[in-house]
Amino acid sequence: MKQQVPFIFIWNILCLPGIVIGEVTGWPESVCRQSPEENHDECRRAPEKEEENTVLVLNSSSSSSTSSSDDVTSEDSPLSTSAEHKTLIEATATAIEEELMPRQQEPYQCNIYLAPSSIPGAGFGIFTMRDIDEGEKILPYADAPSIPLCDDNANGVEETDWNHVDYLWSGQGLAEYECKSVSESVVTFGALCNFHTYLANVHPLGAIYDDTMSNRFTSPMAGSFSYHGGHAFEATQAIKAGDEIFADYGEKWLDNRHGTFADFVPREDDFRKAASLLNKIHREMFENKVHLTDPIMRTYKAIASTMDPRIGSILPDTASTFKHLTKEQYRSKNRPLKALLAENTIEKRSIEWTKENGICLDLVRPGKSTIPHAGQGAFAQGYIAKGSIISPGPLLNIRDRNLMKLYNNDDEVVGEQLLLNYCFSHIKSPLLLCPQTNMILMNHCSSRKPGQGHCGENGPNAKVQWGTSWDPDTSEWLKLSLEEVVERTANQRRGLSLEVIATRDIHPGEEVLIDYGENWENAYDEHLKNWEPPVDDGTYVPVRTMINNKDYRTLEELEKNPYPDNIINVCYFYNGGNDDDEDEDEEDEIVEIEKDGSKYVAEGRIDGEDSVYKCELLEKYMVNDKTVYTVRVLYSDKEHFILTNYPSESISFRMNRYKSDTFLLNAFRHFVEIEDDIFPEQWKVYPLEEDEDGEEEDNEEEVDDEEDEEEE
């Protein structure tokens, strides 16, 4: 039997720009969503009268309803049931089946894969399937938003409470100013790329912050998703197809983990020392005409390991490997021996092996969600067949989600950490599980409530389940008791994964949606019912608006026209040391050091700069037809710098700490639910009691807000 052609394909053909069917013109909404970052004029064009639209319905794999040709048209429809029009529709459908359908159903050619790392014992790694030039982005976009965590260590969260410790970044760019102490969750490249001290080949670019994505005065979802656009990653050297992508954590990351595995990880200088030692061995063998054998090589390695375990671990085990390395050194002028030794520490993976043993990481990409107030969403980059894995989700664990409290500047609880909205749990379990891939982009929809929900009658097009064969550790962890999971988490071990699979065929440009669960939906409905916008008293303006307007004001101007409460000025500055005499006797006084500020020009986007400090604009004037400033950089509690001739392009804005939408008192928070029938029974510890209406009510421990209520 012939496969029925989905309506979207006929619509795409018949409704291209310039083609008219009855009164319908322009790009249909589905086509506009295929390129969510583009802004076609046609996408903004709408028919003047909705009743004049032509409705064309065919059987579809994505629809449970069917219509006959009599249902398609009516007397009022611009498309009649004449034989001529029927022939046109049938011919178009046949052409699509024969020509377009095979192309639409071609699998997407993935650029990056998650697979076992080429570093033995390092777990997963990320591999590229294409050649990447130096300076080129690994993906042309940031894979997912980054999520700030505020003051977690200062407010009772211990390292043993979660296994995020080795994965979190220090806050960068605008994230740095969310609160006093900021950590940043950066998924995919920021979490799954391994660190090699010599072979690191990518670095992150600054994240774009956009707090105009949601309006706190009109949107009930303001503050419920991250405005930090995430970090794109750029190649620091040419990377060949099949190579593993290595991030540079910085050797201080290893040094700070003294007493752990980090003590045995070779540093960059260790490869230089090992190469020098090998060259010395090679000379001695040659000068003394000694034939190098495996026992001799192992003796050298054992002696070196006794003196320096890291250097010893780099040396080859066999004479044949030694000979290969020394010969290759002379053949490859651009690859010194230290580089060859570094490459010898990893296991080479072929593209075929990675595809067979790994899983695609970029089947979806971010774009503005089709769901109002939802921020970004996940959009299919190509055809995804029903049952296919859309996104793998290696998980990091938090032993108790009640630890994720959010505090204000006065150390008062004002809500929960934003990370909660991007993690999974069960209503009866304290365990919180946080995916480390673009899986966090996927928004909610369901057909649970008639007449409501973004999905319509068909429900979401994807679902979440536990990780399958690509992560063999998950099946073992699912058998553990909750206490055993907590113990492994405290020891910084991870082994659980989720995955998102397609519940029907998904076509290019279609948003991937999952069901967050009934409890999430009920909590959201309750939030909508009780939500009240904050009072717009003029003391808040989005930071992005201020940055775009470049409305810089001197101290004198601020006296008459102050910034909104949530805005501060920052200036780009680095202190390379100074020889100015400081009065050490006046320790309590702030020292002001004057410098020429003309050299402090921020390279690239100042949004992503880390070397920015709160500053005050003292004076504005013209030099060589350019506006420059005298600024005071508040470098530290003891040192301020007065910079003259300071360029305006090195000035920007940041949010005043604890003033962003993240800290709104009524910001929505709720974890995504894992379905009850797949969640391990031994992890369910919270009892549910029936309320007066006979409905189940969570008896989970509530936060005691009595003190806050009394203060209010």
C-alpha positions as CSV (number, residue, x, y, z in Angstrom):
1,M,0.0,0.0,0.0
2,K,1.3,3.5,-0.9
3,Q,2.5,5.6,2.0
4,Q,0.3,8.6,2.6
5,V,2.0,12.0,2.1
6,P,2.1,14.2,5.2
7,F,0.3,17.5,4.8
8,I,3.4,19.5,5.6
9,F,5.2,18.5,2.4
10,I,2.3,19.5,0.1
11,W,2.0,22.8,2.0
12,N,5.7,23.5,1.6
13,I,5.4,23.0,-2.2
14,L,2.2,24.8,-2.9
15,C,2.8,27.7,-0.5
16,L,6.2,28.8,-1.5
17,P,6.7,32.6,-1.9
18,G,5.0,33.9,-5.0
19,I,2.7,30.9,-5.5
20,V,-1.0,31.5,-4.7
21,I,-3.7,29.0,-3.8
22,G,-6.9,30.8,-3.5
23,E,-6.1,33.6,-1.0
24,V,-3.2,31.9,0.8
25,T,0.2,33.4,0.2
26,G,3.6,33.4,1.9
27,W,5.5,30.9,4.1
28,P,3.5,28.6,6.3
29,E,4.4,28.6,10.0
30,S,5.9,25.1,9.8
31,V,8.4,26.4,7.1
32,C,9.3,29.4,9.2
33,R,10.1,27.2,12.1
34,Q,12.5,25.1,10.0
35,S,14.9,28.1,10.2
36,P,14.2,29.5,13.6
37,E,17.1,31.9,13.5
38,E,16.0,33.4,10.2
39,N,13.4,36.2,10.0
40,H,11.8,36.0,6.6
41,D,9.5,38.9,5.8
42,E,7.1,36.3,4.5
43,C,6.9,34.7,7.9
44,R,5.5,37.8,9.3
45,R,2.8,38.0,6.6
46,A,-0.6,36.7,7.6
47,P,-3.9,36.4,5.6
48,E,-6.3,39.2,6.2
49,K,-9.2,36.9,7.1
50,E,-8.7,33.6,8.8
51,E,-11.8,32.2,7.2
52,E,-10.4,32.6,3.7
53,N,-7.5,30.2,4.4
54,T,-7.4,27.1,2.4
55,V,-7.4,24.0,4.6
56,L,-5.7,21.0,3.0
57,V,-5.8,17.7,4.9
58,L,-4.2,14.4,4.0
59,N,-3.5,11.3,6.0
60,S,-0.3,11.8,7.9
61,S,2.0,9.7,10.0
62,S,1.8,12.6,12.5
63,S,-2.0,12.8,12.7
64,S,-4.5,10.3,13.9
65,S,-7.4,11.8,11.9
66,T,-8.2,11.3,8.2
67,S,-10.4,13.2,5.8
68,S,-11.9,12.3,2.4
69,S,-11.7,14.7,-0.6
70,D,-15.3,15.8,0.3
71,D,-14.0,17.0,3.6
72,V,-11.2,19.0,2.0
73,T,-13.3,21.6,0.2
74,S,-16.6,23.4,0.5
75,E,-18.7,25.8,-1.6
76,D,-17.0,28.7,0.1
77,S,-13.5,27.3,-0.4
78,P,-11.3,28.9,-3.1
79,L,-10.3,25.3,-4.1
80,S,-13.2,23.5,-5.6
81,T,-13.6,19.7,-6.0
82,S,-13.3,19.9,-9.8
83,A,-11.4,17.1,-11.6
84,E,-8.8,19.7,-12.6
85,H,-8.0,20.5,-8.9
86,K,-8.1,16.9,-7.8
87,T,-5.6,16.0,-10.6
88,L,-3.4,18.9,-9.4
89,I,-3.3,17.6,-5.8
90,E,-2.7,14.0,-6.9
91,A,0.1,14.9,-9.2
92,T,1.7,17.1,-6.6
93,A,1.4,14.3,-4.0
94,T,3.0,11.8,-6.4
95,A,5.9,14.1,-7.2
96,I,6.6,14.6,-3.6
97,E,6.6,10.9,-2.9
98,E,8.9,10.2,-5.7
99,E,11.3,13.2,-5.5
100,L,11.1,15.0,-2.1
101,M,10.3,12.3,0.4
102,P,13.6,10.4,-0.1
103,R,15.6,13.6,0.4
104,Q,13.5,14.6,3.5
105,Q,14.0,11.2,5.1
106,E,17.8,11.2,4.6
107,P,19.4,10.9,8.0
108,Y,21.2,14.0,9.3
109,Q,25.0,13.8,8.9
110,C,26.2,14.3,12.4
111,N,29.2,16.5,13.1
112,I,30.0,15.4,16.6
113,Y,29.7,12.1,18.5
114,L,29.7,11.0,22.1
115,A,31.9,7.8,22.4
116,P,34.4,6.2,24.8
117,S,37.3,8.5,25.2
118,S,40.6,7.9,23.5
119,I,42.2,8.5,26.9
120,P,42.1,5.1,28.7
121,G,39.8,5.1,31.7
122,A,38.4,8.7,31.0
123,G,34.8,7.7,30.4
124,F,33.1,9.4,27.5
125,G,34.6,11.9,25.1
126,I,33.5,14.0,22.2
127,F,34.7,13.3,18.6
128,T,34.5,15.4,15.4
129,M,33.4,13.7,12.2
130,R,34.8,16.5,10.0
131,D,38.0,18.4,9.6
132,I,38.0,21.6,11.5
133,D,40.4,24.5,10.7
134,E,42.1,26.5,13.4
135,G,39.9,29.4,14.5
136,E,36.7,27.7,13.2
137,K,33.8,27.0,15.5
138,I,33.2,23.3,16.3
139,L,29.5,24.0,15.8
140,P,28.3,27.3,14.4
141,Y,26.2,28.0,17.5
142,A,26.2,27.5,21.3
143,D,24.8,24.1,21.9
144,A,22.6,25.0,24.9
145,P,22.2,27.8,27.5
146,S,24.6,27.9,30.4
147,I,23.0,27.9,33.8
148,P,24.3,30.0,36.7
149,L,24.4,28.6,40.3
150,C,24.7,31.1,43.1
151,D,26.5,30.9,46.4
152,D,26.1,27.1,46.7
153,N,29.2,26.6,48.7
154,A,28.4,29.5,51.0
155,N,25.0,28.1,51.8
156,G,25.7,24.6,53.0
157,V,26.1,22.6,49.8
158,E,29.1,20.3,50.4
159,E,31.2,18.6,47.7
160,T,29.9,15.2,48.8
161,D,26.3,16.4,48.1
162,W,26.7,16.2,44.4
163,N,29.1,15.0,41.7
164,H,29.1,18.3,39.8
165,V,32.3,19.5,41.4
166,D,34.6,18.5,38.5
167,Y,32.2,19.7,35.9
168,L,31.2,23.2,37.0
169,W,32.9,26.3,35.6
170,S,33.6,29.5,37.4
171,G,31.2,32.2,36.3
172,Q,32.3,34.0,33.2
173,G,31.1,37.1,31.4
174,L,27.8,38.4,32.6
175,A,27.2,35.2,34.6
176,E,30.0,36.4,37.0
177,Y,27.7,39.3,38.2
178,E,24.6,37.2,39.1
179,C,25.7,37.0,42.7
180,K,28.8,37.0,45.0
181,S,30.0,33.5,44.1
182,V,29.0,32.0,40.8
183,S,29.4,28.6,39.3
184,E,28.2,27.9,35.8
185,S,26.8,24.6,34.3
186,V,28.0,24.4,30.7
187,V,26.7,21.2,29.0
188,T,28.1,19.2,26.1
189,F,31.6,20.6,25.3
190,G,31.8,22.3,28.7
191,A,31.0,19.0,30.6
192,L,31.9,16.1,28.3
193,C,35.1,17.2,26.7
194,N,38.1,15.6,28.4
195,F,41.2,17.5,29.4
196,H,44.6,16.7,27.8
197,T,47.4,19.0,29.0
198,Y,49.2,18.8,25.7
199,L,46.5,18.0,23.1
200,A,43.9,20.5,24.1
201,N,42.4,21.8,20.9
202,V,39.4,24.0,21.7
203,H,38.5,27.0,23.9
204,P,35.2,28.6,24.7
205,L,33.8,31.8,23.4
206,G,31.9,34.3,25.5
207,A,28.2,33.6,26.1
208,I,25.6,36.1,24.9
209,Y,23.3,37.3,27.7
210,D,19.9,38.4,26.7
211,D,17.4,39.3,29.4
212,T,15.0,40.8,26.9
213,M,14.0,37.2,26.1
214,S,11.3,37.5,28.7
215,N,9.5,40.5,30.2
216,R,9.2,40.3,34.0
217,F,6.2,42.6,33.9
218,T,4.1,40.6,31.5
219,S,5.5,37.1,31.4
220,P,4.7,34.5,34.1
221,M,7.8,32.5,33.0
222,A,10.3,35.4,33.6
223,G,13.3,34.0,35.5
224,S,12.3,30.4,34.9
225,F,14.9,29.8,32.2
226,S,18.5,30.9,31.6
227,Y,19.2,34.1,29.7
228,H,22.8,33.1,29.3
229,G,23.1,31.9,25.7
230,G,25.8,29.3,26.3
231,H,29.3,29.1,25.0
232,A,30.3,28.2,21.4
233,F,33.7,26.5,21.2
234,E,36.5,27.4,18.7
235,A,39.4,25.2,17.5
236,T,42.8,26.4,18.7
237,Q,44.5,24.2,16.1
238,A,43.5,22.2,13.1
239,I,41.5,19.1,14.2
240,K,41.2,16.1,11.9
241,A,38.0,14.1,11.3
242,G,37.9,11.3,13.8
243,D,39.9,13.1,16.5
244,E,38.8,13.6,20.0
245,I,38.0,17.2,21.1
246,F,40.0,18.2,24.2
247,A,39.2,21.2,26.3
248,D,41.8,23.1,28.3
249,Y,40.8,23.1,32.0
250,G,44.1,24.7,33.0
251,E,46.8,22.8,34.9
252,K,45.7,24.6,38.1
253,W,42.5,22.5,37.9
254,L,44.8,19.4,38.3
255,D,47.0,21.1,40.9
256,N,43.9,21.9,43.1
257,R,43.0,18.2,43.2
258,H,46.2,17.1,45.0
259,G,46.0,13.7,46.5
260,T,43.7,12.3,43.7
261,F,44.1,10.9,40.2
262,A,45.3,14.4,39.2
263,D,48.7,13.8,40.7
264,F,49.4,11.2,38.0
265,V,48.2,13.2,35.0
266,P,51.2,14.4,32.9
267,R,51.5,18.1,32.6
268,E,52.6,19.8,29.4
269,D,56.1,20.3,30.6
270,D,56.3,16.5,31.5
271,F,56.1,15.7,27.8
272,R,59.0,18.0,27.1
273,K,61.1,16.3,29.8
274,A,60.1,12.8,28.6
275,A,61.1,13.8,25.0
276,S,64.5,15.1,26.3
277,L,65.1,11.8,28.2
278,L,64.2,9.7,25.1
279,N,66.6,11.7,22.9
280,K,69.3,11.1,25.5
281,I,68.6,7.3,25.5
282,H,68.6,7.3,21.8
283,R,72.1,9.0,21.6
284,E,73.5,6.6,24.2
285,M,72.2,3.6,22.4
286,F,73.7,4.9,19.1
287,E,77.0,5.9,20.5
288,N,77.6,2.7,22.4
289,K,76.1,0.6,19.6
290,V,73.7,-1.1,22.0
291,H,70.7,-2.9,20.5
292,L,67.6,-1.7,22.4
293,T,65.4,-4.6,23.5
294,D,62.1,-4.7,25.4
295,P,63.7,-5.5,28.8
296,I,66.1,-2.6,28.4
297,M,63.2,-0.2,27.5
298,R,61.2,-1.5,30.5
299,T,64.2,-0.9,32.8
300,Y,64.5,2.7,31.6
301,K,60.8,3.2,32.2
302,A,60.9,1.7,35.6
303,I,63.8,3.9,36.7
304,A,62.1,7.0,35.3
305,S,58.8,6.1,37.0
306,T,60.6,5.8,40.4
307,M,62.1,9.2,40.0
308,D,58.9,10.9,38.5
309,P,55.8,8.8,38.0
310,R,54.3,11.2,35.5
311,I,57.3,11.2,33.2
312,G,57.6,7.5,33.5
313,S,54.0,7.0,32.4
314,I,54.8,8.8,29.2
315,L,57.8,6.7,28.1
316,P,57.0,3.8,25.7
317,D,56.7,0.2,27.0
318,T,58.5,-1.5,24.1
319,A,61.6,-1.1,21.9
320,S,59.5,-1.1,18.8
321,T,57.4,1.9,20.0
322,F,60.6,3.7,20.9
323,K,62.1,3.2,17.5
324,H,58.8,4.2,15.8
325,L,58.7,7.5,17.8
326,T,62.3,8.4,17.1
327,K,62.0,7.7,13.4
328,E,58.8,9.6,13.2
329,Q,60.4,12.6,14.9
330,Y,62.8,13.0,11.9
331,R,60.1,12.4,9.3
332,S,57.7,14.9,10.7
333,K,59.4,18.3,11.0
334,N,56.2,19.9,12.3
335,R,55.6,17.2,15.0
336,P,58.3,17.3,17.7
337,L,58.9,14.2,19.8
338,K,57.0,15.7,22.7
339,A,53.9,15.9,20.5
340,L,54.4,12.3,19.3
341,L,54.7,11.2,23.0
342,A,51.4,13.1,23.8
343,E,49.7,11.4,20.9
344,N,51.0,8.0,22.1
345,T,49.0,8.5,25.4
346,I,45.7,8.2,23.6
347,E,44.1,5.4,21.6
348,K,43.4,6.4,18.0
349,R,39.7,6.0,16.9
350,S,38.6,5.6,13.3
351,I,35.5,7.5,12.1
352,E,33.9,4.1,11.5
353,W,34.6,2.9,15.0
354,T,33.3,6.1,16.6
355,K,30.0,5.9,14.6
356,E,29.6,2.3,15.5
357,N,30.3,2.7,19.2
358,G,29.2,6.3,19.7
359,I,26.0,8.3,19.4
360,C,25.2,11.6,17.6
361,L,25.2,14.7,19.7
362,D,24.0,17.3,17.3
363,L,20.7,16.0,15.9
364,V,19.0,19.0,17.4
365,R,20.1,22.7,17.6
366,P,18.7,25.6,19.6
367,G,16.2,28.1,18.3
368,K,13.4,30.3,19.7
369,S,10.7,27.9,20.9
370,T,7.3,27.8,19.2
371,I,5.9,27.7,22.8
372,P,5.2,31.2,24.1
373,H,7.4,32.4,27.1
374,A,9.5,29.2,26.9
375,G,12.8,30.7,25.7
376,Q,14.9,28.4,23.6
377,G,13.8,25.1,22.2
378,A,15.3,22.1,20.4
379,F,14.8,21.8,16.7
380,A,15.6,18.8,14.5
381,Q,18.5,19.4,12.1
382,G,17.3,16.5,9.8
383,Y,14.8,13.7,9.5
384,I,14.6,11.6,12.7
385,A,12.8,8.3,12.4
386,K,10.4,7.0,15.0
387,G,12.3,5.1,17.7
388,S,15.6,6.8,17.0
389,I,17.7,8.3,19.9
390,I,17.5,12.1,19.5
391,S,19.8,13.1,22.4
392,P,21.8,11.1,24.9
393,G,21.9,12.6,28.4
394,P,24.8,11.5,30.7
395,L,23.6,12.6,34.2
396,L,25.2,14.3,37.2
397,N,23.5,13.7,40.5
398,I,22.4,15.8,43.5
399,R,21.6,13.7,46.5
400,D,18.8,15.9,47.7
401,R,17.0,18.5,45.6
402,N,16.1,20.4,48.8
403,L,19.7,21.6,48.9
404,M,19.2,23.7,45.8
405,K,18.0,26.8,47.7
406,L,18.5,30.3,46.3
407,Y,19.5,33.1,48.6
408,N,19.5,36.9,48.3
409,N,22.2,39.4,49.3
410,D,20.9,39.2,52.9
411,D,21.3,35.4,53.0
412,E,17.5,34.9,53.0
413,V,15.9,32.1,51.0
414,V,14.1,33.6,48.0
415,G,13.5,30.5,46.0
416,E,15.4,27.6,44.4
417,Q,18.4,27.5,42.0
418,L,17.6,27.8,38.3
419,L,19.3,24.5,37.7
420,L,16.3,22.7,39.2
421,N,14.3,23.5,36.1
422,Y,16.8,21.7,33.9
423,C,17.0,18.5,36.0
424,F,14.9,15.3,36.4
425,S,13.5,13.7,39.5
426,H,10.5,11.9,40.8
427,I,7.9,13.3,43.2
428,K,8.7,10.6,45.8
429,S,12.5,10.8,45.6
430,P,15.0,13.4,46.8
431,L,17.4,12.5,44.0
432,L,18.0,15.2,41.3
433,L,19.5,14.1,38.0
434,C,20.9,16.7,35.6
435,P,21.6,16.0,31.9
436,Q,24.9,17.3,30.5
437,T,23.8,17.7,26.8
438,N,21.4,19.7,24.6
439,M,18.7,17.5,26.0
440,I,18.1,20.4,28.4
441,L,16.7,22.4,25.5
442,M,13.6,20.3,25.1
443,N,10.4,21.9,26.2
444,H,7.1,20.5,27.6
445,C,3.9,19.7,25.9
446,S,1.1,17.2,26.6
447,S,-2.4,16.4,25.5
448,R,-3.4,15.5,29.1
449,K,-6.0,18.3,29.4
450,P,-8.5,18.6,26.6
451,G,-8.4,22.0,24.8
452,Q,-5.0,22.8,26.5
453,G,-1.4,22.2,25.7
454,H,0.8,23.0,22.8
455,C,0.7,19.5,21.3
456,G,-2.9,19.1,20.4
457,E,-4.4,15.6,20.4
458,N,-1.2,13.9,19.3
459,G,0.9,14.7,22.4
460,P,4.7,15.2,22.3
461,N,6.8,13.8,19.6
462,A,9.5,12.4,21.9
463,K,9.9,10.8,25.3
464,V,12.6,10.2,27.9
465,Q,13.9,6.8,29.0
466,W,17.0,5.4,30.7
467,G,20.1,5.2,28.6
468,T,20.5,2.0,26.7
469,S,23.5,0.1,25.3
470,W,25.6,3.2,24.6
471,D,26.0,3.6,28.4
472,P,26.3,0.2,30.0
473,D,26.8,1.6,33.5
474,T,23.2,2.8,33.7
475,S,21.7,-0.7,34.0
476,E,24.0,-1.4,36.9
477,W,23.3,1.9,38.7
478,L,19.5,1.3,38.4
479,K,19.9,-1.7,40.6
480,L,21.6,0.2,43.4
481,S,19.9,1.3,46.6
482,L,19.4,5.1,47.1
483,E,22.1,4.9,49.8
484,E,24.5,3.4,47.3
485,V,23.8,6.0,44.7
486,V,24.3,8.8,47.3
487,E,27.6,7.1,48.4
488,R,28.9,7.0,44.8
489,T,27.8,10.5,44.2
490,A,29.8,11.6,47.3
491,N,32.8,9.9,45.8
492,Q,32.4,12.0,42.6
493,R,31.4,9.0,40.5
494,R,28.7,9.1,37.8
495,G,27.1,6.3,35.9
496,L,23.5,7.2,35.1
497,S,22.2,8.4,31.7
498,L,18.9,9.3,30.2
499,E,18.1,9.5,26.5
500,V,15.3,11.1,24.4
501,I,13.8,9.0,21.7
502,A,11.4,9.9,18.9
503,T,7.8,8.6,19.4
504,R,7.0,9.4,15.8
505,D,8.8,10.5,12.7
506,I,10.2,14.1,13.2
507,H,11.0,16.3,10.2
508,P,13.7,18.9,9.7
509,G,13.0,22.1,11.6
510,E,10.3,20.6,13.8
511,E,10.6,21.3,17.5
512,V,11.3,18.3,19.7
513,L,8.9,18.3,22.7
514,I,8.6,15.9,25.7
515,D,6.1,15.5,28.5
516,Y,7.5,17.0,31.8
517,G,4.9,15.1,33.8
518,E,1.5,15.6,35.4
519,N,2.9,17.1,38.7
520,W,5.0,19.6,36.7
521,E,1.9,20.6,34.7
522,N,-0.2,21.0,37.9
523,A,2.5,23.1,39.5
524,Y,2.7,25.3,36.3
525,D,-1.1,25.8,36.3
526,E,-1.0,26.8,39.9
527,H,1.9,29.2,39.2
528,L,-0.2,30.8,36.4
529,K,-3.2,31.1,38.7
530,N,-1.3,32.8,41.5
531,W,1.3,34.8,39.4
532,E,1.3,38.6,39.9
533,P,3.8,40.8,38.0
534,P,6.2,42.9,40.0
535,V,5.5,46.6,40.2
536,D,7.1,48.5,37.3
537,D,8.4,51.6,39.2
538,G,11.1,52.4,36.7
539,T,13.9,50.9,38.7
540,Y,14.5,48.0,36.3
541,V,15.7,48.0,32.7
542,P,17.1,44.9,31.0
543,V,20.9,44.8,30.9
544,R,20.8,43.9,27.2
545,T,18.8,47.1,26.5
546,M,21.4,49.2,28.3
547,I,24.3,47.5,26.4
548,N,22.6,48.0,23.0
549,N,21.9,51.6,23.8
550,K,25.4,52.4,25.1
551,D,23.8,54.9,27.5
552,Y,27.0,55.6,29.5
553,R,26.7,58.3,32.2
554,T,29.3,60.1,34.2
555,L,29.0,60.5,38.0
556,E,27.7,64.1,37.4
557,E,25.1,62.9,35.0
558,L,24.0,60.1,37.3
559,E,23.2,62.7,40.0
560,K,20.4,64.0,37.8
561,N,19.6,60.7,35.9
562,P,20.6,57.6,37.9
563,Y,20.9,54.2,36.4
564,P,18.1,51.7,37.2
565,D,18.8,49.7,40.4
566,N,19.8,46.6,38.5
567,I,22.5,48.3,36.4
568,I,26.2,48.9,37.0
569,N,29.0,50.1,34.8
570,V,32.0,47.8,34.1
571,C,35.3,48.6,32.4
572,Y,37.9,46.3,30.7
573,F,41.1,46.3,32.6
574,Y,44.1,44.1,33.4
575,N,46.8,44.9,36.0
576,G,50.2,43.8,34.8
577,G,51.8,44.9,38.0
578,N,52.9,48.4,38.8
579,D,56.0,50.0,40.4
580,D,54.2,52.9,42.0
581,D,55.1,53.4,45.6
582,E,52.3,52.6,48.0
583,D,52.1,53.8,51.6
584,E,52.0,50.6,53.5
585,D,51.3,52.5,56.8
586,E,47.9,53.5,55.5
587,E,46.5,50.0,55.1
588,D,42.9,51.1,55.6
589,E,43.0,53.7,52.9
590,I,42.3,53.0,49.3
591,V,45.3,53.6,47.0
592,E,44.4,55.3,43.7
593,I,46.9,54.8,40.8
594,E,46.8,56.9,37.7
595,K,47.5,55.4,34.3
596,D,47.0,56.1,30.6
597,G,43.9,54.1,29.7
598,S,44.2,54.3,25.9
599,K,45.8,50.8,25.7
600,Y,42.9,49.1,27.4
601,V,40.9,48.1,24.3
602,A,38.7,45.1,24.7
603,E,39.3,42.6,21.9
604,G,36.2,41.0,20.5
605,R,32.9,41.2,22.4
606,I,33.1,42.8,25.8
607,D,30.0,40.8,26.8
608,G,32.2,37.7,27.2
609,E,35.2,39.3,28.8
610,D,36.3,38.2,32.2
611,S,38.7,41.0,32.8
612,V,36.1,43.6,33.6
613,Y,35.6,45.4,36.8
614,K,33.0,47.7,38.3
615,C,33.9,51.3,37.4
616,E,32.8,54.9,37.6
617,L,32.9,57.3,34.7
618,L,34.4,60.5,36.0
619,E,34.7,62.6,32.8
620,K,33.8,62.5,29.1
621,Y,35.7,64.4,26.4
622,M,36.9,64.3,22.8
623,V,40.3,63.2,21.6
624,N,41.1,63.1,17.9
625,D,37.3,63.2,17.1
626,K,36.7,60.2,19.4
627,T,34.7,60.2,22.7
628,V,36.9,59.0,25.5
629,Y,36.6,59.0,29.3
630,T,38.4,59.3,32.5
631,V,37.3,56.3,34.6
632,R,37.9,55.0,38.1
633,V,38.3,51.1,38.0
634,L,37.3,49.6,41.4
635,Y,40.0,46.9,41.1
636,S,39.9,45.8,44.7
637,D,39.1,46.9,48.2
638,K,42.6,48.4,48.4
639,E,43.4,49.5,44.9
640,H,41.5,51.8,42.4
641,F,42.9,52.8,39.1
642,I,42.2,56.2,37.4
643,L,42.5,55.7,33.7
644,T,42.6,58.7,31.3
645,N,41.8,58.7,27.6
646,Y,39.8,55.5,28.1
647,P,38.0,54.2,25.0
648,S,34.3,54.0,25.1
649,E,34.3,50.5,23.4
650,S,35.8,49.1,26.6
651,I,32.9,50.2,28.7
652,S,29.8,48.1,29.2
653,F,27.1,47.2,31.7
654,R,26.4,44.2,34.0
655,M,23.6,43.4,36.3
656,N,23.8,44.5,39.8
657,R,24.2,41.4,41.9
658,Y,21.0,39.6,43.0
659,K,18.9,41.9,40.8
660,S,18.4,39.7,37.7
661,D,15.2,37.8,36.9
662,T,16.7,34.7,38.5
663,F,16.0,36.2,41.9
664,L,12.4,37.1,41.3
665,L,10.4,36.0,44.3
666,N,7.7,34.3,42.1
667,A,9.9,32.8,39.5
668,F,8.6,29.3,38.5
669,R,10.6,26.3,39.7
670,H,9.9,22.6,39.2
671,F,12.0,19.6,38.1
672,V,11.1,17.5,35.1
673,E,9.5,14.2,36.1
674,I,10.7,10.8,35.2
675,E,7.8,8.4,34.5
676,D,6.7,6.4,37.6
677,D,6.9,3.0,35.8
678,I,10.6,3.3,35.0
679,F,11.8,5.0,38.2
680,P,13.4,2.5,40.6
681,E,11.1,1.7,43.5
682,Q,14.0,1.7,46.0
683,W,14.7,5.4,45.2
684,K,11.1,6.4,46.2
685,V,11.3,7.4,49.9
686,Y,8.8,10.3,50.2
687,P,5.3,9.1,51.2
688,L,2.2,10.7,49.6
689,E,-0.8,11.4,51.7
690,E,-4.3,12.1,50.5
691,D,-5.6,15.7,51.0
692,E,-9.2,16.6,51.8
693,D,-10.3,16.3,48.2
694,G,-8.9,12.8,47.9
695,E,-6.0,13.8,45.7
696,E,-2.5,12.8,46.4
697,E,-0.4,15.4,48.1
698,D,3.4,15.4,48.4
699,N,4.5,15.1,52.0
700,E,8.0,16.2,51.2
701,E,9.7,18.5,53.7
702,E,8.7,22.1,53.1
703,V,11.0,25.1,53.6
704,D,10.2,27.0,56.7
705,D,9.3,30.5,55.6
706,E,7.8,31.8,58.8
707,E,10.7,34.1,59.6
708,D,10.5,35.7,56.1
709,E,6.7,36.1,56.5
710,E,7.2,37.9,59.8
711,E,9.7,40.3,58.3
712,E,7.3,41.0,55.5
